[in-house]
Each structure stands twice: as structure tokens, then as C-alpha cells.
């Protein structure tokens, strides 16, 4: 027993002398860089614990190797290469760790960019600091956006507007192409180098190989249906901003609500059925996004004046026909046979369909400066000669 104790003491003394002579470094830990990390990786590689690049970067591979080594040596498994771990590695391999930092490897810094190399796609529903950076950049370029960290409809519309100007696919998603293009307008300190660009004439968009490809449904889709064509339709509704839930192959209540909103926005019957008319509009380039303004409805045309009508509009018609030499009756505001015959003659001499009714085309010709006078015009038969 006494011999064992003496032997242990001798080994401890030898270890202490080795520590003093080798000049062990401070604790080497995850994410450290430099010569001591290279020494650590080299020693671990010699012992078969590390088989990756010896690059001087204490990453996940190095961390796993340190823990495996510590476990086999019955040491505290914490992944920290402190003096005990370093001493054991030096004893087993002869690799020496540097005490000073004079010879640290200068690791090349990644170029500074406003997104820090993180180009994960942001889209409708994303939230957080990266969205705020995106919003600040768009705001600096003159786009109408609120910096709130929430990727909502306003941010979606601003991204689409930016994509249109720089010639990218206008899907409203801030992916790698959009983010790197956006970074081109800022220096390493995040200062805008171009000034506002919102409102510039858009370039011709380049074809985007990463643009979504849709399989257009070949059947009518209804609530409860399943299949790939349902998924394609759901994806299209998502990209247009009407649907913001999980994309799968089931036509459920969420898709039904989104579809009806799309149909209503695009002037279709909002019946929640993906029929031929809906398919044609949904998968066209002219489909309105959820954020697009609704086009104004055309003003109703003037109603047709016909035999038997009466009132101020009929009287105005009689006055105009009389001025052109077609009507010689009373200006009484009653659309009788005399007025009807005058209208027919006017239509015949002005190349219009002769029906005796004053519709939009006849009224437009009556009000024009080149309306043919009764005394000078020859009868013109529409579609002949």
C-alpha cells in the first residue's frame, strides 16, 4: 500500500514538473481560435479522437473530440480543454500548448454585411430582429414600411416593390437573392450608399431559377379534397398572400377561407370552389395579390334610349338630331316613330348598326365633332366595302 502511495506521489510530481516546463495555456473553449486550438486538434487527431480539418477553430467537431477524450480518461466531461486536459494530452502525444498569445493565428474575418451572412428566407409571418434590419434597410431606400419586427402585409408589399425595381421575381419573400441585392445598397457600417430608390423605373425581370413551379390543377377542387393539385393551389394562395398556414395536400377550412378571399379580390364568384375560371385567374400573371389595390369598377354606361321613352335625355337627343338635319318633329321629349326613324337614318349614314336604339356607340357618335350631317352623308352599311 505504501508503495502505491509513493508511486502516485511520484506521478503527481512528474505531472507538475511537466506543467511547469510546458507552459500550459489558459483554458481553451468552444469558439476559441488560434495556435492553441491547432495544438489541441493535432493532439486529439494523433490519439484518434478528431478526424476533421485542423483549422484552429474550436467548433462542434473539436468539442465532441475533447469530451470523448475526457470520458475515456475518467476526467470531468465538460468540453473545456483546461490545464488537466492539456497536461494529459501533452503527456500522451508530446504536443505543447503555448503560454503566450504572441503566435495566435490571425483568422480572417468574414466581410461585414447588414445581415451578417444570415440569408435565411423571411416571409409573411416571420418576426424578430432580422425582420427589423430588413425593414430599416427598406425604409432607408424609400419604401413605405413600419419598423416593428413583424413581417406583415406592408413589409410583404415593400419587398415586392424592391424586387420589381431590381429585376427579381416578385414573390414578396426576402430570400438570399433579395437580401444580398438589398445589401448592395449599404456599406459595411450599414450606411445607405445610394439614397432612396423607391419609384425608379423597374428593370426587366430576369428569370429566377428558384421561382416556384406550380402544377396547375386539371380537375375542380372542393372542400375536403386531397392531393398534389390541392397543395399547388394552396402554395399559390400562400405566395399571393391569401393563405398563411401550413402547406399540405388537404383542402381544409383555412384554404377555403383564403380561396374565397382570392375570388372576391379578383372579381370571381366567391363560392370556395376551384373551378376552371378560378384556376385560369389564380395561376395567371395578372392575379391580384392580397395587398394589391382593388381596381375601380367601370362606371355604368348610359342606359339605352328606346322607342316609348320620354324625358330630358330624349329631348336632348331630338335637339342633336335636329341640328344634324335628321329630325324635323316637335322637341317634346317623347321617343316616338319620328324620333326612331331619325335615329335609324343617323345610324345608317354614320356606319352604325341600324336598330333605332341610342346605345353607347350611337350616343358617342352623336356627341362627336365628326358626326355625319344628314344632307352630306351617304348611307354606310356596316361591314360592307
C-alpha positions in Angstrom: 0.0 0.0 0.0 2.9 2.3 0.9 4.5 1.7 -2.4 1.3 2.6 -4.3 1.0 5.9 -2.4 4.7 6.7 -3.2 4.2 5.9 -6.8 1.1 8.1 -7.0 3.0 11.0 -5.5 5.9 10.5 -7.9 3.5 10.6 -10.9 1.9 13.8 -9.5 5.3 15.4 -9.1 6.2 14.4 -12.6 2.9 15.9 -13.9 3.6 19.2 -12.0 7.1 19.4 -13.5 5.7 18.7 -16.9 3.1 21.5 -16.5 5.8 23.9 -15.4 8.1 23.1 -18.3 5.4 23.1 -21.0 3.9 26.5 -20.1 0.3 25.4 -20.4 -2.2 27.8 -21.9 -5.4 29.2 -20.4 -8.5 27.1 -20.8 -9.3 26.5 -24.4 -13.1 26.5 -25.0 -15.8 26.3 -27.7 -15.5 29.0 -30.4 -11.8 29.9 -29.5 -9.4 30.3 -32.4 -5.6 30.2 -32.7 -2.5 28.2 -32.4 -3.6 26.5 -29.1 -6.7 25.2 -30.9 -4.4 23.9 -33.6 -2.3 22.1 -30.9 -5.5 20.7 -29.3 -6.8 19.4 -32.6 -3.4 17.9 -33.5 -3.1 16.1 -30.2 -6.7 14.8 -30.4 -6.1 13.7 -34.0 -2.9 11.8 -33.1 -5.0 9.9 -30.5 -7.8 9.2 -33.0 -10.4 11.4 -31.4 -10.5 14.1 -34.1 -10.7 13.5 -37.9 -11.7 16.9 -39.3 -9.7 19.8 -40.6 -7.1 21.2 -38.3 -8.1 24.8 -38.9 -7.6 26.4 -35.5 -11.3 26.9 -34.9 -12.8 25.3 -31.8 -16.1 24.1 -33.4 -18.6 21.3 -32.7 -16.2 18.6 -34.0 -13.4 19.7 -31.7 -15.8 19.9 -28.8 -17.1 16.4 -29.3 -13.5 15.1 -29.6 -12.5 16.8 -26.3 -15.5 15.3 -24.5 -14.8 11.8 -25.8 -11.1 12.1 -24.7 -12.1 13.3 -21.2 -14.6 10.4 -20.9 -12.0 7.8 -21.8 -9.5 9.4 -19.3 -12.1 9.4 -16.5 -11.9 13.2 -16.3 -14.7 15.7 -15.9 -16.5 15.7 -19.2 -17.1 19.4 -19.8 -15.6 20.0 -23.2 -13.2 22.6 -21.8 -9.5 22.0 -22.5 -8.1 23.3 -19.2 -4.7 22.6 -17.6 -5.6 19.0 -16.7 -6.8 18.1 -20.2 -3.9 19.9 -21.8 -1.4 18.1 -19.5 -2.8 14.7 -20.3 -2.7 15.4 -24.0 0.9 16.6 -23.7 1.9 13.5 -21.7 0.3 11.2 -24.3 1.4 13.0 -27.5 4.2 15.4 -26.7 2.2 18.3 -28.2 2.9 21.5 -26.3 0.4 24.3 -25.8 1.6 27.9 -26.0 1.6 30.0 -22.8 1.5 33.4 -24.6 -0.8 34.8 -27.3 2.1 36.2 -29.4 1.8 33.5 -32.0 -2.0 33.4 -32.3 -3.3 32.6 -35.7 -5.0 35.6 -37.3 -8.3 34.2 -38.5 -9.7 36.0 -41.5 -12.8 38.0 -40.6 -15.9 37.5 -42.6 -16.9 40.6 -44.5 -19.3 42.7 -42.5 -22.8 42.9 -44.0 -26.1 44.2 -42.6 -27.4 40.6 -42.4 -24.1 39.1 -41.1 -24.2 36.3 -43.7 -27.6 35.0 -42.4 -29.7 34.7 -45.5 -32.4 32.5 -44.2 -35.7 33.3 -46.0 -38.0 35.8 -44.3 -41.6 35.9 -45.4 -45.2 36.7 -44.3 -45.5 35.8 -40.6 -41.7 36.0 -39.8 -40.9 38.1 -36.8 -37.7 39.2 -34.9 -34.6 41.3 -35.1 -33.7 40.2 -38.7 -37.1 41.5 -39.9 -36.3 44.8 -38.2 -33.0 45.0 -40.1 -34.8 44.3 -43.3 -37.4 46.9 -42.6 -34.8 49.6 -41.7 -33.0 48.9 -45.0 -36.2 49.1 -47.0 -37.1 52.4 -45.2 -33.7 53.8 -46.0 -34.3 53.1 -49.6 -37.6 55.0 -49.6 -40.1 52.2 -49.3 -43.2 52.6 -47.1 -42.7 50.2 -44.3 -43.0 50.3 -40.5 -40.0 49.0 -38.4 -41.8 46.8 -35.9 -40.1 43.4 -36.4 -43.2 41.8 -37.8 -43.3 40.6 -41.5 -46.8 41.7 -42.3 -48.6 42.9 -45.4 -46.8 46.2 -45.5 -43.4 44.6 -45.4 -44.5 42.0 -47.9 -45.6 44.8 -50.3 -42.3 46.7 -49.8 -40.2 43.6 -50.6 -42.3 43.0 -53.7 -41.8 46.7 -54.8 -38.0 46.3 -54.2 -37.9 43.1 -56.1 -39.7 44.7 -59.0 -37.1 47.6 -59.2 -34.1 45.3 -59.1 -35.4 42.8 -61.5 -36.1 39.8 -59.2 -39.1 37.5 -59.0 -41.8 39.4 -57.2 -42.9 36.9 -54.6 -42.7 39.1 -51.6 -40.2 36.7 -49.8 -36.9 38.0 -48.6 -34.6 35.1 -49.6 -30.9 35.1 -50.3 -31.1 36.7 -53.7 -33.3 39.5 -52.4 -31.2 40.1 -49.2 -27.8 40.1 -51.0 -29.2 42.5 -53.6 -30.5 44.7 -50.8 -27.1 44.7 -49.0 -25.5 46.1 -52.2 -27.1 49.4 -51.3 -25.3 49.6 -47.9 -21.6 49.8 -46.8 -20.1 47.7 -44.0 -21.3 50.1 -41.4 -24.9 49.8 -42.5 -25.0 53.3 -44.2 -27.1 53.6 -47.3 -24.9 54.5 -50.2 -27.5 55.1 -52.9 -30.2 57.1 -51.4 -33.9 56.3 -52.0 -34.7 54.1 -55.0 -38.4 53.6 -54.5 -40.3 54.7 -57.6 -37.4 54.0 -60.0 -38.3 52.6 -63.4 -38.3 48.8 -62.9 -35.8 46.7 -64.9 -36.9 43.8 -67.0 -37.1 40.9 -64.5 -34.6 38.2 -65.0 -35.9 34.6 -65.0 -35.4 33.2 -61.5 -34.4 29.5 -61.5 -35.6 29.3 -57.9 -39.1 30.6 -58.7 -41.9 28.2 -57.6 -43.2 25.8 -60.2 -46.8 25.0 -59.9 -48.7 22.0 -61.2 -52.0 23.5 -62.5 -55.0 21.5 -61.3 -56.8 19.6 -64.1 -59.9 19.0 -62.0 -62.4 21.1 -60.0 -61.2 21.2 -56.3 -63.7 21.4 -53.4 -63.6 21.5 -49.6 -62.4 18.1 -48.3 -60.4 17.1 -51.4 -56.8 15.9 -51.1 -53.8 15.6 -53.5 -50.9 17.4 -55.0 -53.1 19.7 -57.0 -54.6 20.9 -53.7 -51.0 21.5 -52.5 -50.1 23.5 -55.6 -53.3 25.6 -55.2 -52.5 26.2 -51.6 -48.9 27.2 -52.4 -50.2 29.7 -55.0 -52.6 31.2 -52.5 -49.8 31.4 -50.0 -47.5 33.2 -52.4 -50.2 35.7 -53.2 -50.6 36.5 -49.5 -54.1 35.0 -49.0 -53.0 31.9 -47.1 -50.5 31.8 -44.2 -50.8 28.4 -42.6 -49.2 25.0 -43.1 -49.0 23.9 -46.7 -50.2 20.3 -47.2 -52.4 18.3 -49.5 -55.7 18.8 -47.6 -58.4 21.2 -48.7 -59.5 22.4 -45.3 -61.2 25.4 -43.7 -58.1 27.6 -43.9 -57.7 27.1 -47.6 -61.4 27.6 -48.1 -61.3 31.0 -46.4 -58.2 32.0 -48.4 -59.7 30.9 -51.7 -62.9 32.9 -51.1 -60.9 36.0 -50.3 -58.9 35.5 -53.5 -62.0 35.1 -55.6 -63.7 38.1 -54.1 -60.5 40.2 -54.6 -60.2 39.1 -58.2 -63.8 39.6 -59.2 -64.8 36.0 -59.3 -67.8 34.3 -57.7 -66.7 33.6 -54.1 -68.0 30.1 -53.9 -64.9 28.5 -52.5 -64.6 26.1 -55.4 -61.5 25.9 -57.6 -63.2 25.6 -60.9 -62.0 26.5 -64.5 -62.4 30.3 -64.1 -60.7 30.4 -60.8 -57.8 28.2 -62.0 -57.3 30.5 -65.0 -57.1 33.6 -62.9 -55.2 32.1 -59.9 -52.3 30.8 -62.0 -52.1 33.8 -64.3 -49.6 36.6 -64.1 -52.5 39.0 -63.6 -53.8 37.5 -60.4 -54.2 40.2 -57.7 -52.2 39.8 -54.5 -53.9 40.2 -51.1 -52.1 43.5 -50.8 -52.9 44.8 -54.3 -55.4 47.6 -54.6 -58.8 46.6 -56.0 -59.2 48.1 -59.4 -62.1 50.6 -59.7 -65.3 49.3 -61.1 -66.1 50.7 -64.5 -68.7 53.4 -64.4 -72.1 52.2 -65.7 -72.8 53.1 -69.2 -75.7 55.4 -70.1 -78.9 53.4 -70.4 -80.2 52.8 -73.9 -82.8 55.2 -75.2 -85.6 53.3 -77.0 -89.0 53.8 -78.5 -91.5 54.8 -75.9 -89.0 56.5 -73.6 -89.5 60.2 -72.6 -87.8 62.9 -70.6 -84.9 65.3 -70.8 -82.5 62.8 -72.3 -84.9 62.1 -75.2 -85.4 65.9 -75.7 -81.6 66.4 -75.8 -81.4 63.6 -78.4 -84.1 65.3 -80.5 -82.2 68.6 -80.4 -79.0 66.9 -81.5 -80.7 65.0 -84.3 -82.4 68.2 -85.4 -79.1 70.1 -85.5 -77.7 67.4 -87.8 -80.7 67.5 -90.1 -82.2 64.2 -89.2 -85.2 65.2 -87.1 -87.9 67.8 -88.0 -90.6 67.0 -85.5 -91.5 68.5 -82.2 -88.9 68.8 -79.4 -91.3 67.2 -76.9 -89.0 64.7 -75.2 -91.1 61.7 -76.4 -89.3 58.9 -78.3 -91.9 58.2 -80.9 -91.8 56.9 -84.5 -90.4 60.2 -85.9 -87.5 60.1 -83.4 -86.9 56.4 -84.1 -86.7 57.0 -87.9 -84.3 59.9 -87.4 -82.1 57.7 -85.2 -82.1 54.9 -87.8 -81.1 57.3 -90.6 -78.3 58.8 -88.5 -77.0 55.3 -87.7 -77.1 54.3 -91.4 -75.2 57.4 -92.5 -72.6 57.0 -89.7 -71.7 53.4 -90.2 -73.5 52.1 -87.1 -75.8 49.2 -86.5 -79.3 50.3 -87.6 -81.6 49.3 -84.7 -83.3 52.6 -83.9 -81.9 52.5 -80.3 -79.5 55.0 -78.8 -76.8 52.9 -77.1 -73.3 53.9 -76.0 -71.8 53.8 -79.6 -74.7 55.8 -81.2 -74.5 58.4 -78.3 -70.7 58.7 -78.7 -71.1 59.3 -82.4 -73.9 61.9 -81.8 -71.7 63.8 -79.4 -68.6 63.7 -81.7 -67.4 66.5 -83.9 -67.2 64.2 -87.0 -70.8 63.1 -86.9 -72.1 63.0 -90.5 -74.8 65.6 -91.3 -78.0 64.3 -93.0 -77.5 66.5 -96.1 -73.9 65.5 -96.8 -73.7 61.9 -95.7 -74.2 58.8 -97.8 -75.7 55.7 -96.3 -72.9 53.5 -94.9 -73.7 49.8 -94.4 -71.5 48.4 -91.6 -69.1 45.7 -92.7 -69.5 46.4 -96.4 -66.9 47.8 -98.7 
